């Protein structure tokens, strides 16, 4: 599975972890946050990511679906990401709702972040 993500341009001076993601030739929008999906609880920054993803999705892929994906354990990260990316359709938005910061860190590498909005490649 080939995954390449690029961060969206900053809003003002704030760079949010919201990305245009290309997965095996299809375009998606992705974000990841730390929180408790069952309690509908995320941080203020997580809410900003969700809002930014929603705005970008509405403008660029209004027909796409939104997938809220709970990842509770670090050991689930790779399988959850691959399953969702396989099932998602062109123009869908995917929000990975990570239970802890450790789970967030486990999910992050599978999003294939290669390019920042300013054009610099990550090394």
Residue pairs with C-beta under 8 A, 6 or more apart in sequence:
1 23
1 24
1 82
1 85
1 86
2 22
2 23
2 24
2 112
3 21
3 22
3 23
3 24
3 85
3 110
3 111
3 112
4 21
4 22
4 112
4 114
4 115
5 19
5 20
5 21
5 22
5 30
5 111
5 112
5 113
5 114
5 115
6 19
6 20
6 21
6 113
6 114
6 115
6 116
6 117
7 15
7 16
7 17
7 18
7 19
7 113
7 115
7 116
7 117
8 16
8 18
8 19
8 20
8 52
8 56
8 117
9 117
10 16
10 117
11 52
14 48
15 116
15 117
16 31
16 45
16 48
16 49
16 52
17 31
17 32
17 33
17 49
18 29
18 30
18 31
18 49
18 52
18 53
18 56
19 29
19 30
19 31
19 111
19 113
20 27
20 28
20 29
20 56
21 27
21 28
21 29
21 30
21 94
21 111
21 112
22 28
23 85
23 88
24 85
26 88
26 89
26 90
27 61
27 90
27 91
28 85
28 88
28 90
28 91
28 92
28 93
28 94
29 53
29 56
29 57
29 60
29 61
29 64
29 92
29 93
29 94
30 53
30 93
30 94
30 95
30 96
30 111
31 49
31 50
31 52
31 53
31 93
31 94
31 95
31 96
32 49
32 95
32 96
32 97
32 98
32 104
32 107
32 108
32 111
33 42
33 43
33 45
33 46
33 49
33 50
33 95
33 96
33 97
33 98
33 104
34 42
34 43
34 46
34 98
34 99
34 100
34 101
34 103
34 104
35 41
35 42
35 43
35 46
35 97
35 98
35 99
36 42
36 99
37 68
37 70
37 97
37 99
38 70
42 50
42 97
49 95
50 95
53 93
53 95
54 66
54 93
56 93
57 64
57 66
57 91
57 93
60 91
61 90
61 91
61 92
61 93
63 91
64 89
64 90
64 91
64 92
64 93
65 88
65 89
65 92
65 93
66 92
66 93
66 94
66 95
67 84
67 87
67 88
67 92
67 93
67 94
67 95
68 95
68 97
69 80
69 84
69 94
69 95
69 96
69 97
70 97
70 99
71 77
71 80
71 96
71 97
71 98
71 99
71 103
71 106
71 107
72 99
72 103
73 99
73 103
74 102
74 103
74 105
74 106
75 106
76 103
77 103
77 106
77 107
77 110
78 110
80 96
80 107
81 96
81 107
81 110
81 111
82 110
84 94
84 96
85 94
88 94
96 107
98 104
98 106
98 107
113 122
114 121
114 122
115 121
115 122
116 122
